[in-house]
Amino acid sequence: MTDKSFQPTLAGLRAFVAVAEKHHFGSAATILGVSQSTLSQALAALETGLGTRLVERSTRRVRVTAEGMQLLPLAQAVVDAADTFSAAAAGTSDPLQGSLRLGLIPTVAPYVLPSVLAGLATRLPELTLRVIEDQTERLLAALRDGAVDAALIALPADAGGITEIGIYDEDFLLAVPPGHPLSGKQRVPAAALADLPLLLLDEGHCLRDQALDVCQKAGVRAELADTRAASLATAVQCVTGGLGVTLIPQTAAPVEAARSRLGLARFATPRPGRRIGLVFRSSSGRDESYGRLAEIIGESIRTDQEVRLVV
């Protein structure tokens, strides 16, 4: 039976939230920086005080109970509020004046980071940036788990609890082998992809899905090449070697064309492309700060790249 005078401790609530998110006591303890026994004791004390079983423990997995699922959003809100309070008390409530973990997808990071880092160093000298490069789904998972603060990905994210800020739009270019008849063309119809062996990135890369979407919208069934690449740089090298063609974003064109004999062609209007933006947890309460960050990132990239900023 619940003790009416019981007051949950912040340690107990943190333990519950961490275990519920990780479904593993060891991982939760690592995230909180405590021993597994300390975490278990804190959670047990919380359950005892509430008179409610929050998680089911077994040798194989941890499962949140129905009662735990009802209480979890409230516990998360308390933990987030405590973190916001602590940050404000320390004078670091503005994430742009402290340490920020920024995720970027692999088809963005190598091509815009020089511009982004230079712009942030100039405009936000008090910001300490940590860069994490990974695929979209893993970045979104890290964002939800609190391992990443914000991420630069292709939009839409289509993820619950995530706020999106569009930063820039860019065209896709058609990368072809050197000497290819389409090299240098300015108005290639997207339907031409039906007659070309299209090289795709591996599963998990959003650029793979975007390339297939371009084909679908053009009403063509692309001839897929046998070769698949784990990175855009590898795909470009395969194209240069005559193994097929691929789509590359405009921001990648200067780097990839400079280090290979790559041929490039532009699509006819309406040109296919993608929107890149900043995503972050909606519960963070940092809309204004991340809005400013997105604006600085966009202005920094536009200085060196052919992109269209989102108004």
Secondary structure, 3 states (H helix, E strand, C coil): CCCCCCCCCHHHHHHHHHHHHHCCHHHHHHHHCCCHHHHHHHHHHHHHHHCCCCEEECCCCEEECHHHHHHHHHHHHHHHHHHHHHHHHCCCCCHHHCEEEEEECCCCHHHHHHHHHHHHHHHCCCCEEEEEECCHHHHHHHHHHCCCCEEEEEECCCCCCEEEEEEEEEEEEEEECCCCCCCCCCCECHHHHHHCEEEEECCCCHHHHHHHHHHHHCCCCCEEEEEEECCHHHHHHHHHCCCCEEEEEHHHHHHHHHCCCCEEEEECCCCCEEEEEEEEEHHHCCHHHHHHHHHHHHHHHHHHCCCEECC
